[in-house]
Amino acid sequence: MEENVTLEEMLYFREEKVRMQEELRKKHEGVTIVALGMNVPGPRKTSPAILLAFTEGGEALDRLFSGNGLHVTEEAVIKEKAGYLKLYAVKSLDHLFVKKITVRLEETHPLGRLFDIDVYDGAGRGISREELGASVRKCLICEKDAKICGRSRNHTVEELYCRVENIIDSWLKEGGG
């Protein structure tokens, strides 16, 4: 069984994400920063299956950028008990286009519901799905707004984690990984 992550470890992981994003943004001019994480509710953020899904997310983003003529100037990866993170410095000033294609990936890839792809403009401001007119992320279980559902605690952590595992298992059975 995988270890549960502490609040301190999660906070450190988030701080490290922000630090690395800023470092990439300052190092490269004319880039859009893209961050790939995983939507894994609860205190267990890592497992061999989640790592497989995360790796596929990185490969899918690589294909997406290449297929849209976008050059990645640098990448950085963190793999810790608190989660997995891959950052990209993408040579593009069209932040909305980058967000549009990453939202499409989240909505069409078999694992897309588990991908947490954030896009930041040149000032480090996150681009929201709403800015594109895209729908909000849905709950893993009931399809309601994920943020509202999470705040109201409509589902147990175990139910949500089982859903994550089921999504990954279905992908693997379909020939993923």
ZISULZI-V51527 format. One line per field, one symbol per residue. ss: DSSP state (~ for helix, > for strand, _ for the rest). phi: phi as a letter, one per 20 degrees, with the letter a starting at -180 (. if undefined). burial: 1 if it has 16 or more other C-alpha atoms within 10 Angstrom, else 0. Layout:
ss = ???
phi = ???
burial = ???
This chain:
ss = ______~~~~~~~~~~~~~~~~~~~~~___>>>>>>>>_________~~~~~~~~~~~~~~~~~~~~___>>>>>>>>>>__>>>>>>>>>___~~~~~~~~~~~~~~______>>>>>>_____>___~~~_____>______>~~~~~~~____~~~~~~~~~~~~~~~~~____
phi = .fffeegfffffgfffgffffffffffcemddecddccecfneedcagfffffffffffffgfffffdmeeeeacbccccgfqdbcdcddfaeefffffgfffgfgedfgdgfefdddccffenefeefffenefffegfddmfgffffffelfcfgfgffffgffffgffffeofm
burial = 000010000100100010011001100100111111111110111100011011011101100110000001000001001111111111110011011101101100011111111111110000111000000010110000010010000000100110110011001100000
